[in-house]
Amino acid sequence: MSSASPKGQREHGQAVQDDEEDPYDARIRRSGCASEHEALQDCHFATKDYRKCTQQLLAFKECWKRTHPPDNLNDPK
């Protein structure tokens, strides 16, 4: 027999780890744009086509711009 865990046990182990927040989800939540991101994801799930989600995409983009001003790396000091 192999020492590898059966598939069911492996999935169960992952379920325990699923109690922790996904790093991607944590970043979105901290971004201040979680509701806009969720609306965009819901639209894409419903339509399977981001082209049909332009309003949601623009709302997320505008939120991101408001909450993440650009770095002024090109400005001379």
C-alpha positions as CSV (number, residue, x, y, z in Angstrom):
1,M,0.0,0.0,0.0
2,S,1.1,3.6,-0.6
3,S,1.8,5.9,2.2
4,A,-0.2,8.7,0.6
5,S,-3.4,9.6,2.3
6,P,-6.7,8.5,0.6
7,K,-8.4,11.3,-1.3
8,G,-11.2,11.7,1.3
9,Q,-8.7,12.3,4.1
10,R,-6.8,14.8,2.0
11,E,-10.0,16.7,1.3
12,H,-11.0,16.6,4.9
13,G,-7.6,18.1,5.8
14,Q,-8.2,20.9,3.4
15,A,-11.6,21.6,4.9
16,V,-9.9,22.2,8.3
17,Q,-7.6,24.7,6.6
18,D,-10.5,26.4,4.9
19,D,-11.4,27.9,8.3
20,E,-8.6,30.3,7.7
21,E,-9.3,33.3,5.5
22,D,-7.8,33.1,2.1
23,P,-5.0,35.6,1.6
24,Y,-6.6,37.0,-1.6
25,D,-9.9,37.4,0.2
26,A,-8.2,39.1,3.1
27,R,-6.5,41.6,0.7
28,I,-9.8,42.4,-1.0
29,R,-11.5,42.9,2.4
30,R,-8.8,45.3,3.6
31,S,-8.8,47.2,0.3
32,G,-12.0,49.0,1.2
33,C,-13.6,47.7,-2.1
34,A,-15.0,44.4,-1.0
35,S,-18.6,45.1,-1.9
36,E,-17.6,46.4,-5.3
37,H,-15.4,43.3,-5.8
38,E,-18.3,41.0,-4.7
39,A,-20.7,42.7,-7.1
40,L,-18.2,42.2,-10.0
41,Q,-17.7,38.5,-9.1
42,D,-21.4,37.9,-8.8
43,C,-22.0,39.5,-12.2
44,H,-19.3,37.4,-13.8
45,F,-20.7,34.2,-12.1
46,A,-24.2,35.0,-13.4
47,T,-23.1,36.0,-17.0
48,K,-19.9,34.1,-17.5
49,D,-18.7,37.1,-19.4
50,Y,-16.8,40.1,-17.9
51,R,-17.9,42.2,-21.0
52,K,-21.4,42.2,-19.6
53,C,-20.1,43.5,-16.2
54,T,-18.7,46.9,-17.2
55,Q,-20.7,48.8,-14.6
56,Q,-19.4,46.6,-11.8
57,L,-15.9,46.7,-13.2
58,L,-15.9,50.5,-13.4
59,A,-17.3,50.7,-9.8
60,F,-14.5,48.5,-8.6
61,K,-11.9,50.4,-10.5
62,E,-13.1,53.8,-9.2
63,C,-13.2,52.4,-5.6
64,W,-9.6,51.1,-6.1
65,K,-8.5,54.5,-7.4
66,R,-10.1,56.3,-4.3
67,T,-8.6,53.9,-1.8
68,H,-5.2,53.4,-3.5
69,P,-3.8,56.7,-4.7
70,P,-0.9,56.2,-7.2
71,D,2.7,56.4,-5.9
72,N,4.4,59.5,-7.2
73,L,7.6,57.6,-8.1
74,N,8.2,59.7,-11.2
75,D,8.3,63.0,-9.3
76,P,11.7,64.4,-8.9
77,K,12.7,65.1,-5.3
